């Protein structure tokens, strides 16, 4: 986790994987490399707590399934830590929701966006234009943008959905750059 009360961008991920948990620093793995590439930022900017907050659903490694996939973040962690931090981030105006668990948790209860919370990932991310149009900066609400998890496990999804890299990522980078 990294956070500052004056930050304008927040990344809401799931929970640390084994490598990240052992390093003690978020996104210090191939997923982090890909996420920084998607955002168009380098390590210096990404790990500057005054520029980017990293607030996962869970702060501890939740373990693995018998097949080696990471377990979902523990529910009590998000309710206790994650939800308590956001009201303190009063200048926040861009929230990147990384992965299905973060998307489902952070969209529920948000006017105009909660309908997306339980849809399949391809449908949520595929409707990225709706997220831009539903944002109302005059109300002081942040722009929420959903992202697939940058894990290698989603390489098939990325290859199948070329629009993500061609159309969505340039818009994402523009939004990130505006707030740095």
Secondary structure, DSSP 8 states (H G I E B T S, - for coil): -B--TT-SEEEE-----HHHHHHTSTT-SHHHHHHHHHHT--HHHHT-TTTEEE--S-SS---B-TTS-B----HHHIIIIIHHHHTT-TT--EEEEESHHHHHHHHTTSTTTGGGTTS-HHHHHHTHHHHHHH--GGGT--EEEEE---SGGGHHHHHH-THIIIIIHHHHHHHHHHT-
